[in-house]
Amino acid sequence: MNETKVTRVAAPRTRFLAALLAAGLMLVPLTGCGLGGGKKKEASAPAEPKVVAVETATVAEGEFANSAAYSGILTAASTSQVSSKIAGRVVQTMVNPGDRVKVGQPLARIDTSALQQQLTLAEAAAQVTEAQAEKVRQDLENGRLTAEKTLQLQDAQTFKTQSELANAVASAKQAVAVSEAQLAKARRDRENAITSAKEAVEAAELQLAKTAADVENAIAAAQMNTGGLIQTMSAAQAAASNAAAQLQLQVTQASNAYTAASEAYEKAVSEHNAAALPTLQANMDSAKNKLELLQLQLQQAQSTVAPAVAQANAQYMAAYAQLENAQKSQAVKLAEEQVEIQKLQLATVESATVEVAERQVDQARTALDNAIKSQPAADKLTAAQKAQAEQAYANTGSTGALQVVEAQKNQAGANVQVLQEQLKDGVLLSPVEGIVQAVLTPAGQNATAQSPVVSIVSMKPVQATVNVPETDIGTLQPGAPVLVSVPAVNGEYQGKVMGIKPGMDTATKTYGVIVKLEAESPLLLPGMYVQVNRPSAPHKAVRIPADAVLRQGESGAVYVVENGKAVKRKVQTGVLTGSAYEITEGLKPGEQLIVKGQTFVTDGSPVQVIPAGTEGQKP
């Protein structure tokens, strides 16, 4: 561990300066004594505070390794006191103190000869009760089989009766349904026939009305057609006459024009008027062409009048013949006869009845009512018979004899099981894996349920209990790694803090800390001395001599020199290593710390810093 040297500040070492300082201090009280003559003595001034000689050191930082060691012992994870479940003499112990045992390993054997005799008697009693129970069961089974067979026969008879009644009701219902369906069909057929006959009458009447209307329309149309043809023929004849007259007039006018043109041409020829001849010749040719054209049109008109009149006359004769045919038509009479036929069929359909179908429905409903009324009486009879059979069957299983004998058999079996378990308990087995700590009831002594026979300690997990001062307990937390040394086996093991016991030992001011070792070894035994080290990375902090700290309850205080006076400082201490304290709060490097004489000063006392080794001398 590296420690930072404490630098001590010493006073000047020359005797001259020391003597001078002493002389100066001695002269202080003489001031005011009045060396001048005759002055009246004044009141004395307050006494000066006493100057205390102290040694100081400059506060500096040092390195702390943060490694602390705590002592303790290996402790068992658990201790098991193995007792016997039965009372008896221990006839054999199979382990010795220090032996390692596993779960289920035999430890000791208890005398069970009396239990064996009791078990033999109990097994014989159990066999007797089992035989009695078997006989009662067999008798009850025979009675049950007989009653069960009777009940099955009754169930079959009941099922048959119910099935027959159900079939009769179902058949009656089906007959009612069929007859009702037939009645409904007959009614529908009659309604459909009436509807069809009515529709046929209506259709015949409509056809009659249509035929009469068609005949009337044909006569009117023929009459209208005949009159129209007469009018058309007359109009055609008049139009042909008018056209012929107009064309005749135009022919006459064209002939006159041609005659005039011929005369004018001849006159020009006779007068030898050659200049007018071409024009007159053209006029004469034009009048001739127009005359010829009109004559041709007149001939055509005269030739078309006769055929048109003949065609109109033929159309008239045809229309007149249609008129006569329409007036002589028999369609109306045939339609009237068809109407009468359809009305006769309608009367025939309406007079038909469905009385037969209605009678069949009434008969089927009567049969259904009779079947339904007979069912309750039959059900009541079969139910009474079945109840009687069921009661007889129930009586076969309700006897108390079987319950009594079964209870006796179960009790005998339970006695056998208890004695068998007690015989097994005659050999004590280890409940845990561990080390035999002691044999508390050796062979030859009697064991009871309250007295342990063997004590076993378990070392899984291997753990140690160490004592940690209250000043360090805050630095240990569950799970923190530690190094465990066991000098007895010259071994070191990694470990972890498992927990901290809440109670503090008031005498040693320590807490019990439980540490779990990460390795198992048969060499590790309870009670072995261990040392637990808590390593951590080194760090720097303010480092002062431990005796410079004045403890005041749970806190600490120091004195520093400021302007020739002692100043009290409260400090927070950390790690204590050797003769030095770690100061976490209250001091800083470079300050002058009083390391000797601090018990003679108070806050504000004047001090004189003296060299090291001169403490106690008067300044």
Secondary structure, 3 states (H helix, E strand, C coil): CCCCCCEEECCCCCHHHHHHHHHHHHHHHHCCCCCCCCCCCCCCCCCCCCCEEEEEEECEEEEECCCEEEEEEEECCEEEEEECCCCEEEEEECCCCCCEECCCCEEEEECCHHHHHHHHHHHHHHHHHHHHHHHHHHHHHHHHHHHHHHHHHHHHHHHHHHHHHHHHHHHHHHHHHHHHHHHHHHHHHHHHHHHHHHHHHHHHHHHHHHHHHHHHHHHHHHHHHHHHHHHHHHHHHHHHHHHHHHHHHHHHHHHHHHHHHHHHHHHHHHCCCCCCHHHHHHHHHHHHHHHHHHHHHHHHHHHHHHHHHHHHHHHHHHHHHHHHHHHCCCHHHHHHHHHHHHHHHHHHHHCCCCHHHHHHHHHHHHHHHHHHHHHHHHHHHHHHHHHHHHHHHHHHHCCHHHHHHHHHHHHHHHHHHHHHHHHHCCEEECCCCEEEEEECCCCCCEECCCCEEEEEEECCCCEEEEEEECCCHHHCCCCCEEEEEEHHHCEEEEEEEEEEEEEEECCCCEEEEEEEECCCCCCCCCCCEEEEEECCCCEEEEEEEHHHCEEECCEEEEEEEECCEEEEEEEEEEEEECCEEEEEECCCCCCEEEEECHHHCCCCCEEEECCCCCCCCCC
